[in-house]
């Protein structure tokens, strides 16, 4: 019996396969996490591309820009950049605000006049009134690895505020 035990201790065939079987799940988990992190960053960049395109549209269109055209532009810009998930867009404005504080923030909201001009009276500490639109877009990230269940409810979002000319 001692001869068989010695023979088994010296026989190392299959040891590499056993070590690989122990290490492979951890390796796949790490690689999947890296892939999911990369996909999160790419999706965020693509969403930012769509929001930037909509901000440019709003800037060029002025106070007459519609929320529907901004929403369509965000979704088209994000999908052209390769984002395939459903993008939810929220557009606030155009509305008239006074910019106050340090760092700057939008103060009291007032309505635009009939010809889309901002005629609000701002406090002395604020800059003159301006017409602004806020664009917020988000989507829910779908992980590549099924083991990334913690990321299944991760919402990626981008927000920008544009002063209209």
C-alpha positions in Angstrom: 0.0 0.0 0.0 2.9 2.4 0.8 4.1 1.8 -2.8 0.8 3.1 -4.3 0.8 6.2 -2.0 4.3 7.0 -3.0 3.4 6.5 -6.7 0.4 8.8 -6.4 2.5 11.6 -4.7 5.0 11.5 -7.5 2.5 11.4 -10.3 1.8 15.1 -11.1 -0.3 14.5 -14.2 -3.5 16.5 -14.0 -2.2 18.9 -11.4 -2.2 21.8 -13.8 -5.8 21.0 -14.8 -6.9 21.0 -11.2 -5.2 24.3 -10.5 -6.8 25.9 -13.6 -10.2 24.6 -12.5 -9.7 26.4 -9.1 -8.4 29.6 -10.6 -10.6 30.0 -13.8 -13.8 31.1 -12.1 -12.0 33.9 -10.3 -10.2 34.9 -13.5 -13.5 35.0 -15.4 -15.1 37.1 -12.6 -12.3 39.6 -12.8 -12.3 39.8 -16.6 -16.1 40.1 -16.6 -15.9 43.0 -14.1 -13.3 44.7 -16.3 -15.5 44.3 -19.3 -18.6 45.6 -17.5 -16.7 48.6 -16.2 -15.5 49.4 -19.8 -19.1 49.1 -21.1 -20.3 51.5 -18.3 -17.7 54.1 -19.4 -18.5 53.7 -23.1 -22.2 54.0 -22.4 -21.7 57.1 -20.4 -19.6 58.6 -23.2 -22.3 57.8 -25.8 -25.0 59.3 -23.6 -22.9 62.4 -23.1 -22.5 62.6 -26.9 -26.3 62.6 -27.3 -26.8 65.3 -24.6 -24.1 67.4 -26.2 -25.7 67.2 -29.6 -29.1 68.2 -28.1 -27.5 71.1 -26.2 -26.0 72.3 -29.5 -29.4 72.1 -31.2 -31.0 74.1 -28.3 -28.2 76.7 -28.4 -28.6 77.2 -32.2 -32.4 77.1 -32.1 -32.8 79.6 -29.3 -35.8 80.1 -27.1 -38.2 78.6 -29.6 -36.7 75.1 -29.3 -39.2 72.4 -28.3 -38.8 69.7 -25.7 -39.7 67.1 -28.4 -36.9 68.1 -30.7 -34.4 68.0 -27.9 -35.6 64.6 -26.7 -35.4 63.2 -30.3 -31.9 64.7 -30.7 -30.6 63.1 -27.5 -32.0 59.7 -28.4 -30.7 59.9 -32.0 -27.3 61.2 -30.9 -26.9 58.4 -28.3 -28.0 55.7 -30.8 -25.7 57.0 -33.5 -22.8 56.8 -31.1 -23.8 53.1 -30.5 -25.9 53.2 -27.3 -28.6 50.6 -27.8 -30.4 50.8 -24.4 -33.5 52.9 -24.0 -32.7 56.5 -23.1 -35.1 58.5 -20.9 -34.9 62.3 -21.5 -36.3 65.0 -19.2 -36.3 68.6 -20.6 -36.9 71.5 -18.3 -37.6 74.8 -20.0 -37.0 76.9 -21.9 -37.6 79.2 -19.0 -36.4 82.5 -17.7 -33.9 82.5 -14.8 -31.7 84.9 -12.9 -28.2 83.5 -12.2 -27.1 83.9 -8.6 -24.5 82.8 -6.2 -21.0 81.4 -6.2 -20.8 78.9 -7.7 -23.4 80.1 -10.1 -26.8 78.5 -9.9 -30.2 79.2 -11.5 -32.3 81.4 -9.3 -36.0 82.1 -9.4 -37.9 80.8 -12.4 -40.2 83.1 -14.3 -42.2 82.6 -17.4 -41.2 83.8 -20.9 -43.2 86.5 -22.6 -45.4 85.7 -25.7 -42.5 86.3 -28.1 -40.1 84.0 -26.1 -38.1 86.8 -24.5 -37.0 86.9 -20.9 -38.1 90.0 -19.0 -37.6 89.0 -15.4 -36.4 91.5 -12.8 -33.3 90.0 -11.1 -32.0 91.0 -7.6 -28.9 93.2 -7.5 -26.7 90.2 -6.6 -27.7 88.4 -9.7 -26.6 88.7 -13.3 -29.2 89.8 -15.9 -32.1 87.4 -16.7 -31.5 84.7 -19.3 -33.4 81.9 -21.0 -32.2 78.5 -20.1 -33.1 74.9 -20.8 -31.9 71.9 -18.7 -31.5 68.5 -20.5 -31.2 65.4 -18.3 -30.8 61.9 -19.9 -30.4 58.5 -18.3 -30.5 54.8 -19.0 -30.3 51.6 -17.0 -27.0 49.6 -17.6 -27.4 46.0 -18.6 -24.3 44.0 -17.5 -22.5 41.7 -19.8 -21.7 39.1 -17.1 -24.7 37.4 -15.4 -22.6 37.4 -12.2 -22.7 41.2 -12.2 -26.2 41.2 -10.7 -25.2 44.1 -8.4 -24.9 46.4 -11.5 -28.2 45.4 -13.0 -29.9 48.4 -11.4 -27.1 50.9 -12.2 -28.5 54.1 -13.8 -26.1 56.1 -15.9 -27.1 59.8 -16.4 -25.9 63.1 -17.9 -27.3 66.5 -17.3 -26.5 69.9 -18.8 -28.0 73.4 -18.7 -27.8 75.6 -21.7 -28.3 79.4 -21.9 -30.2 80.1 -25.1 -29.3 83.0 -27.3 
